[in-house]
Amino acid sequence: MKKRVLELIDIFEKDNPGCEATALYQDGEVVIDHRFVKTVPRLIYSHTKSFISTLCGMAIDEGKLKLDDKLADFFPEYAECIVDERVKEIELGHLLTMSSGFGGAFLMSGNRRRGEGFPDYIRYMLSKETKFAPGEKFIYSNADTHLAGCMAERALGQPLYIYACENLFSKLGLGYPTWEMCPHGTVFGGSGLYLDILDMMKLGVLYLNGGEYGGERIVSSEWVKEAGTKKISTDVNTAWSGGYGYQFWTIEGREGAFRADGAFGQLSIVLPDSNAVLSTQCSEYNDQARFFEMLQKVCIYR
């Protein structure tokens, strides 16, 4: 595995599609940490979603949350704004598999900057009509992840950022990372977390090790297995065609492999067959199609 990643780095050195850093963790240690540019903690975009998945798994492990818990039941104060009865059937499991039924990509970065959903993302989403029955169809949306995080926060009874810092970030050695907040002060579930590549990679290491990090159990092995297993087809004939678990993309053609995936190439790819995690961070100005093609050429990604 190390040899193939070094080949990948050599390719990037000669013809870089916009990769900023590449790192490999294998057999219990970081064996490659290559920076193409000087790096600082950067926005990891939707890689953030896999941290939300982990926090939901931890709340489930504590018995405070269940996959079949209904979104509307957690926010009775919004009951009067629900106009579609199917909204009342949306469960945590639907949100984590991007199959809420809302039928669109809501609260994406550009739209948030233009004020979509302001000042109350929960009210904004609960007042929508669905296009599909919950669980029927995968449609990628930041809103689904954010709502899942809001459910976890309500179930845990404390700000999700505080819970994350005390129970996840501290144990991974991440300190108090910058994380975008929604207008109501809840961490934004769909994106917004800033991490250096080696810190970002630690989530992949946690999952590679079955929910343990540094010899300490953080999330159950049952959650790790379920989160990284295909739950729904994605119907996308691209690098994202392998299916989706609980806020992780599964990888077609590589047994047991899955990844946390943020826009432009903020990746942590868990590769159990190599006892490894490969992470990359990329510029917003990268050539994404060429970047993924290069990954595939060295037989890492598929």
C-alpha positions in Angstrom: 0.0 0.0 0.0 2.8 2.4 0.9 4.5 1.8 -2.4 1.3 2.6 -4.3 0.7 5.8 -2.4 4.2 6.9 -3.1 3.5 6.3 -6.8 0.4 8.5 -6.4 2.5 11.2 -4.8 5.0 11.0 -7.6 2.2 11.4 -10.1 0.9 14.4 -8.3 4.4 16.0 -8.1 4.6 15.8 -11.9 1.0 16.7 -12.7 -0.9 17.9 -9.7 -4.7 18.2 -10.1 -4.9 20.3 -7.0 -3.9 18.0 -4.2 -2.6 19.9 -1.1 -1.6 16.9 1.1 -1.6 13.1 1.1 -1.2 10.9 4.2 -1.3 7.2 4.8 -1.9 5.4 8.1 -1.0 1.7 8.0 -0.4 -1.0 10.6 -0.8 1.3 13.5 1.2 4.4 12.4 1.4 7.3 10.0 3.8 6.1 7.3 3.3 9.0 4.8 2.6 12.6 5.5 3.3 14.5 2.3 2.5 18.2 1.9 2.4 19.7 -1.6 1.8 23.2 -0.1 2.1 24.6 3.4 -1.0 23.5 5.1 -3.1 24.7 8.0 -6.5 23.4 9.3 -8.8 23.7 6.3 -12.5 23.4 5.6 -13.2 19.7 5.1 -16.7 20.2 3.7 -18.8 17.1 3.8 -16.2 15.0 5.5 -17.9 16.8 8.5 -20.9 14.5 7.9 -19.0 11.5 9.0 -18.3 13.1 12.3 -22.0 13.7 12.7 -22.6 10.1 12.0 -20.2 9.2 14.7 -21.8 11.5 17.2 -25.2 9.9 16.4 -23.7 6.5 16.9 -22.3 7.5 20.3 -25.8 8.8 21.3 -27.3 5.5 20.1 -24.7 3.6 22.1 -25.7 5.5 25.2 -29.3 4.6 24.6 -30.4 8.2 24.1 -31.2 7.9 20.4 -32.5 5.2 18.0 -32.4 4.9 14.2 -36.2 4.6 14.1 -36.7 7.8 16.2 -38.9 10.2 14.3 -37.6 13.7 13.5 -40.9 15.5 14.2 -41.2 13.8 17.6 -38.0 15.5 18.7 -39.2 19.0 17.9 -42.9 19.2 19.0 -42.6 23.0 19.1 -42.6 23.0 15.3 -45.7 20.8 14.9 -47.9 23.6 13.6 -45.5 24.2 10.6 -45.7 20.6 9.3 -48.0 20.6 6.2 -47.1 17.2 4.8 -48.0 14.1 6.9 -45.0 12.2 5.4 -42.7 14.6 7.2 -43.9 13.0 10.4 -42.6 9.6 9.2 -39.0 10.8 8.7 -36.7 8.8 11.0 -33.1 9.3 12.0 -32.1 6.4 9.8 -33.6 8.1 6.8 -31.6 11.3 7.5 -28.4 9.4 7.9 -28.9 7.6 4.5 -29.9 10.8 2.7 -33.4 9.4 2.1 -35.6 11.9 4.0 -37.9 12.3 1.0 -37.6 16.1 0.8 -36.2 15.5 -2.7 -33.6 18.2 -3.0 -30.1 19.4 -2.1 -31.0 21.9 0.7 -28.7 24.1 2.8 -25.8 23.6 0.5 -22.9 26.1 1.0 -23.7 28.7 -1.7 -27.4 28.7 -0.8 -26.6 29.1 2.9 -24.5 32.1 2.1 -27.4 33.6 0.2 -29.6 33.1 3.3 -31.5 29.8 2.6 -33.2 28.6 5.7 -32.4 31.7 7.8 -33.0 32.1 10.7 -34.3 28.6 11.6 -33.1 25.6 9.6 -35.3 23.2 11.5 -38.5 25.2 10.8 -37.4 25.7 7.2 -37.1 22.0 6.5 -40.1 20.8 8.6 -42.4 23.2 6.7 -41.5 21.6 3.3 -43.5 19.1 1.4 -41.9 15.8 0.5 -41.4 14.5 -3.0 -40.8 10.9 -2.0 -41.7 8.6 0.9 -39.0 8.6 3.6 -36.5 5.8 2.7 -37.6 5.6 -0.9 -34.8 7.4 -2.7 -31.3 8.7 -2.1 -30.9 12.4 -2.7 -27.8 14.1 -1.3 -28.6 17.1 1.0 -26.8 18.9 3.7 -30.2 19.4 5.4 -30.6 15.7 6.2 -27.3 15.6 8.0 -28.0 18.8 9.9 -31.3 17.5 11.0 -29.7 14.3 12.2 -27.2 16.3 14.3 -30.1 18.4 15.7 -31.8 15.2 16.8 -28.5 14.0 18.5 -28.2 17.4 20.3 -31.8 17.2 21.5 -31.3 13.6 22.7 -28.0 14.3 24.5 -29.4 17.3 26.2 -26.4 19.6 25.6 -24.8 21.5 22.8 -23.5 19.0 20.3 -20.2 20.9 20.0 -19.6 20.6 23.7 -20.5 16.9 23.6 -18.2 16.4 20.6 -15.3 18.2 22.3 -15.7 16.2 25.6 -16.4 12.8 24.2 -14.9 12.6 20.7 -12.5 15.4 19.8 -10.6 15.2 23.1 -10.1 11.5 22.7 -8.8 11.9 19.2 -6.5 14.7 20.2 -8.3 17.3 18.1 -8.7 20.0 20.7 -11.5 22.5 20.0 -11.7 22.8 16.2 -13.5 25.5 14.3 -16.9 24.4 13.2 -19.6 26.4 11.5 -22.7 27.1 13.5 -26.3 27.4 12.3 -28.2 30.6 13.2 -29.5 28.9 16.3 -26.1 28.0 17.6 -26.0 24.3 16.7 -23.0 23.0 14.8 -23.9 22.7 11.1 -24.1 19.0 10.4 -23.5 19.1 6.6 -20.2 20.9 6.6 -18.1 23.5 8.3 -15.5 21.6 10.3 -11.8 22.8 9.9 -9.0 20.2 10.4 -5.4 19.5 9.4 -5.1 16.3 7.3 -3.6 14.2 10.1 -6.4 15.3 12.5 -9.0 14.7 9.8 -7.5 11.2 9.2 -8.1 10.2 12.8 -11.8 9.6 12.2 -10.8 7.1 9.6 -8.3 5.5 12.0 -11.1 5.3 14.6 -13.3 3.3 12.1 -10.4 1.2 10.9 -9.9 0.1 14.5 -13.5 -0.8 15.0 -14.4 2.2 17.1 -11.3 2.4 19.3 -8.6 5.0 19.3 -5.5 5.0 21.5 -6.8 1.8 23.2 -10.0 3.5 24.3 -13.5 2.6 23.0 -15.2 5.7 21.6 -18.1 4.3 19.5 -19.3 0.7 19.3 -18.0 -1.8 16.8 -21.6 -2.4 15.8 -22.0 1.2 14.8 -18.7 1.2 12.8 -19.8 -1.9 10.9 -23.3 -0.5 10.1 -22.1 3.0 9.2 -19.6 1.8 6.7 -21.9 -0.8 5.1 -24.1 0.1 2.0 -27.6 0.9 3.1 -29.0 2.6 -0.1 -28.1 2.8 -3.8 -26.9 6.2 -4.9 -27.8 5.9 -8.6 -24.8 8.0 -9.7 -22.5 6.7 -12.3 -19.3 8.3 -11.0 -16.9 7.8 -8.1 -20.0 8.1 -5.9 -21.8 5.2 -7.4 -20.9 2.6 -4.9 -23.7 3.3 -2.4 -24.1 5.0 0.9 -24.1 3.9 4.5 -24.7 6.2 7.5 -22.9 9.4 6.2 -20.1 7.3 4.7 -19.8 6.4 1.0 -19.2 2.7 0.3 -16.7 1.8 -2.4 -17.7 -0.5 -5.2 -15.2 -3.3 -6.0 -13.2 -3.2 -2.8 -14.5 -5.4 0.0 -15.2 -3.6 3.2 -13.8 -0.2 2.0 -15.7 3.0 2.6 -14.8 6.7 3.0 -15.6 10.0 4.5 -15.8 12.4 1.6 -15.8 16.2 1.5 -16.0 18.4 -1.6 -13.0 18.8 -3.9 -11.2 15.8 -2.4 -11.2 16.0 1.4 -11.1 12.2 1.8 -10.4 9.6 4.5 -10.6 6.2 2.8 -10.8 3.3 5.2 -9.2 0.2 3.6 -9.5 -2.8 6.0 -7.9 -5.2 3.5 -4.7 -3.2 3.8 -5.1 -2.2 7.4 -4.9 1.3 6.2 -6.4 4.8 5.9 -5.6 7.0 3.0 -6.4 10.7 3.4 -6.2 13.6 1.0 -6.9 17.3 1.1 -7.3 19.3 -2.0 -7.8 22.9 -3.2 -11.2 24.2 -4.1 -9.7 24.9 -7.5 -8.7 21.3 -8.2 -9.5 19.2 -11.2 -11.8 16.8 -9.4 -12.4 14.4 -12.3 -8.6 14.1 -12.9 -7.9 13.7 -9.2 -10.2 10.7 -8.9 -8.9 9.2 -12.1 -5.4 9.3 -10.7 -6.6 7.6 -7.5 -8.1 4.9 -9.6 -5.0 4.5 -11.7 -2.9 3.3 -8.8 -5.7 0.9 -7.7 -6.3 2.7 -4.4 -9.8 4.0 -4.8 -11.5 1.0 -6.5 
